[in-house]
Amino acid sequence: MATAGQRLLRRLCELQWDAVDAEAAARYRATQAPGSVEADGYETLTAASRFGTLHLRRQVCAHHDGRPHVMPGNDLLPTHHGILITRGLQEQACLLPQEVPFVTAARLLGWRTGEPDILCASTLRTLVRDHGGRIRCLEQTEAIVLLSQHTTGRRLVGVPVEQPRRRAGWPEELGAAVAAALAQSQARPPRGGLPDSLGAGAGCAGRGRGDASGHPAAAGTAGGPGADAARP
């Protein structure tokens, strides 16, 4: 029953698009000289939606004077290259990875839409990055507007976004060591643990979970449970 419902919803979406595309083609032909444009078949666009894969037919209009063919329905669609992913499916693809890994999120979307290969994990990562970049741009725009306004009784200071900030709780030396290891594609820490100059910082960043060698932090040390009691 669920599979039949998905097929019915997909077909209804395709029929609704056929009506919208026909209206767009009729409006375009009305703006041209009479008899100068004729229908020249259809071109199908594949769209991934929360109901599954849709096949949207777009009317192709040919000009008698040799001008390039036009598909008026494209003006109603967002910018796309290849497959089109609807807004509803993009929303689910960005919400699921907040709770589960990307591979699991891709499997859940496949189960939800009835098509196991509707979107792969790499596509989910790309969607999350793209939406995250758009959100950051909107936040920066709002921050610029807010900082440019004269506020009474409040003092607002903005942090430059061009200056990268290190991870909270990490000493700068540790961040440099991690960046160097990642640049060398080093998946495991070097033998012997971190250098002595970084071991203390790593223990502090661990918040009492242990030192760089993996042993629990002793009471009264920087990361131990008796740290507060040992302070004057």
C-alpha positions as CSV (number, residue, x, y, z in Angstrom):
1,M,0.0,0.0,0.0
2,A,2.8,2.4,0.9
3,T,4.6,1.7,-2.5
4,A,1.3,2.3,-4.4
5,G,0.9,5.6,-2.6
6,Q,4.4,6.7,-3.5
7,R,3.8,5.9,-7.2
8,L,0.5,7.8,-7.1
9,L,2.0,10.9,-5.6
10,R,4.9,10.8,-8.1
11,R,2.4,10.6,-11.0
12,L,0.3,13.4,-9.6
13,C,3.4,15.6,-9.3
14,E,4.4,14.8,-12.9
15,L,0.9,15.6,-14.2
16,Q,0.8,18.9,-12.3
17,W,4.2,19.8,-13.8
18,D,2.9,19.0,-17.3
19,A,0.1,21.5,-16.8
20,V,2.5,24.2,-15.5
21,D,4.9,23.7,-18.3
22,A,2.1,23.8,-21.0
23,E,1.0,27.2,-19.6
24,A,4.6,28.5,-19.6
25,A,5.0,27.4,-23.3
26,A,1.8,29.0,-24.3
27,R,2.8,32.3,-22.6
28,Y,6.1,32.3,-24.5
29,R,4.5,31.6,-27.9
30,A,2.1,34.5,-27.2
31,T,5.0,36.9,-26.8
32,Q,6.5,36.0,-30.3
33,A,5.3,36.8,-33.8
34,P,2.4,34.6,-35.0
35,G,3.6,31.5,-36.7
36,S,7.3,32.1,-35.8
37,V,7.5,29.5,-33.0
38,E,6.4,25.9,-33.1
39,A,6.6,23.0,-30.7
40,D,9.5,20.7,-31.2
41,G,9.0,17.8,-28.8
42,Y,9.9,17.4,-25.2
43,E,13.1,17.1,-23.2
44,T,12.8,15.1,-19.9
45,L,14.5,16.3,-16.7
46,T,15.1,13.9,-13.8
47,A,14.2,15.2,-10.4
48,A,14.8,13.6,-7.0
49,S,11.9,14.3,-4.6
50,R,10.7,13.1,-1.3
51,F,8.2,11.0,-3.2
52,G,11.0,9.4,-5.3
53,T,12.4,10.1,-8.8
54,L,10.2,12.3,-11.0
55,H,10.5,12.6,-14.8
56,L,9.5,16.1,-15.8
57,R,8.8,16.8,-19.5
58,R,9.7,20.3,-20.7
59,Q,8.3,21.6,-24.0
60,V,10.9,22.6,-26.5
61,C,10.0,25.6,-28.7
62,A,11.8,26.0,-32.1
63,H,12.1,29.4,-33.9
64,H,11.7,29.5,-37.7
65,D,14.4,32.2,-38.0
66,G,17.2,29.9,-36.7
67,R,17.4,31.2,-33.2
68,P,18.3,28.6,-30.5
69,H,15.6,26.4,-29.1
70,V,13.9,27.5,-25.9
71,M,12.4,25.6,-23.1
72,P,10.1,28.1,-21.2
73,G,9.6,25.7,-18.3
74,N,13.2,26.1,-17.3
75,D,12.4,29.6,-16.1
76,L,10.2,28.0,-13.4
77,L,12.9,25.7,-12.1
78,P,15.9,26.5,-9.9
79,T,19.4,26.5,-11.4
80,H,20.4,22.9,-12.0
81,H,23.1,20.9,-13.7
82,G,22.0,17.3,-14.4
83,I,19.6,15.9,-11.8
84,L,17.3,18.3,-9.9
85,I,16.8,17.9,-6.1
86,T,13.6,19.3,-4.8
87,R,13.5,21.6,-1.8
88,G,11.6,19.1,0.4
89,L,14.2,16.4,-0.2
90,Q,17.1,18.8,0.4
91,E,15.5,19.7,3.8
92,Q,15.4,16.1,4.9
93,A,18.9,15.5,3.5
94,C,20.3,18.3,5.7
95,L,18.3,17.4,8.9
96,L,19.1,13.7,9.1
97,P,22.9,14.0,9.2
98,Q,22.5,16.0,12.5
99,E,21.5,12.8,14.2
100,V,23.0,10.0,12.2
101,P,26.1,9.5,9.9
102,F,25.8,10.4,6.3
103,V,25.8,6.7,5.1
104,T,22.9,6.0,7.5
105,A,21.1,9.1,6.5
106,A,21.3,8.1,2.8
107,R,19.8,4.7,3.7
108,L,17.0,6.3,5.6
109,L,16.2,8.6,2.6
110,G,16.2,5.5,0.4
111,W,13.7,3.8,2.7
112,R,11.6,7.0,3.0
113,T,11.3,7.5,-0.8
114,G,11.1,3.8,-1.7
115,E,14.3,4.1,-3.8
116,P,17.5,2.9,-2.1
117,D,19.8,4.9,-4.5
118,I,17.8,8.2,-4.4
119,L,20.8,10.1,-3.0
120,C,24.3,8.9,-2.0
121,A,26.3,9.9,1.1
122,S,28.6,12.1,-1.0
123,T,25.6,14.1,-2.3
124,L,24.4,14.6,1.3
125,R,27.8,16.0,2.3
126,T,27.7,18.4,-0.7
127,L,24.1,19.5,0.2
128,V,25.1,20.1,3.9
129,R,28.1,22.2,2.8
130,D,26.2,24.2,0.4
131,H,23.4,25.0,2.8
132,G,25.9,25.8,5.5
133,G,27.6,28.3,3.3
134,R,24.4,30.0,2.5
135,I,23.4,30.2,6.2
136,R,26.9,31.7,7.0
137,C,26.4,34.3,4.3
138,L,23.0,35.3,5.7
139,E,24.4,35.5,9.2
140,Q,27.3,37.7,8.1
141,T,24.9,40.0,6.3
142,E,22.7,40.3,9.3
143,A,25.7,40.9,11.6
144,I,26.9,43.7,9.3
145,V,23.5,45.4,9.4
146,L,23.3,45.0,13.1
147,L,26.8,46.4,13.7
148,S,26.1,49.3,11.4
149,Q,23.1,50.4,13.4
150,H,23.5,52.8,16.3
151,T,22.4,51.0,19.4
152,T,21.6,52.7,22.7
153,G,23.0,51.2,25.9
154,R,24.7,48.3,24.1
155,R,28.2,47.8,22.9
156,L,28.6,45.4,20.0
157,V,31.9,44.2,18.8
158,G,32.2,42.0,15.7
159,V,34.9,39.3,15.2
160,P,36.5,39.4,11.7
161,V,35.4,36.3,9.7
162,E,38.5,36.5,7.6
163,Q,40.7,35.5,10.6
164,P,40.4,31.8,11.3
165,R,39.9,30.9,15.0
166,R,41.4,27.8,16.6
167,R,39.4,25.1,18.1
168,A,38.2,25.9,21.6
169,G,40.3,24.4,24.4
170,W,43.2,23.5,22.1
171,P,46.6,25.2,22.5
172,E,47.9,26.7,19.3
173,E,50.9,24.2,19.2
174,L,48.5,21.3,19.3
175,G,46.4,22.7,16.4
176,A,49.6,23.1,14.3
177,A,50.7,19.5,15.0
178,V,47.3,18.2,14.1
179,A,47.2,20.2,10.9
180,A,50.7,18.9,9.9
181,A,49.7,15.3,10.6
182,L,46.5,15.7,8.4
183,A,48.5,17.3,5.6
184,Q,50.7,14.2,5.5
185,S,47.6,11.9,5.5
186,Q,48.6,10.5,8.8
187,A,45.6,8.7,10.2
188,R,47.2,7.6,13.5
189,P,49.2,9.7,16.1
190,P,53.0,9.2,16.1
191,R,54.4,6.4,18.4
192,G,55.2,7.6,21.8
193,G,52.2,10.0,22.0
194,L,52.4,13.8,21.7
195,P,55.6,15.7,22.6
196,D,56.0,16.7,26.2
197,S,55.4,20.4,25.3
198,L,51.9,19.4,24.0
199,G,51.0,16.7,26.4
200,A,50.0,19.1,29.2
201,G,47.8,21.1,26.8
202,A,46.1,17.9,25.5
203,G,45.4,16.8,29.1
204,C,43.7,20.2,29.7
205,A,41.6,19.9,26.5
206,G,40.5,16.4,27.6
207,R,38.6,17.9,30.5
208,G,39.6,15.2,33.0
209,R,39.3,12.2,30.6
210,G,43.0,11.4,30.7
211,D,46.4,12.6,29.7
212,A,48.2,12.1,26.3
213,S,49.3,8.6,27.2
214,G,45.8,7.4,27.9
215,H,46.1,7.2,31.7
216,P,43.5,8.9,34.0
217,A,44.5,12.3,35.2
218,A,45.7,12.3,38.8
219,A,43.8,14.2,41.5
220,G,45.0,17.7,42.0
221,T,46.4,18.0,38.4
222,A,45.1,20.3,35.8
223,G,42.6,17.7,34.5
224,G,41.9,15.7,37.7
225,P,38.8,15.9,39.8
226,G,40.7,17.4,42.6
227,A,42.0,20.3,40.6
228,D,39.6,22.8,42.1
229,A,40.3,21.6,45.6
230,A,44.0,22.0,45.1
231,R,43.7,25.6,44.1
232,P,44.2,28.2,46.8
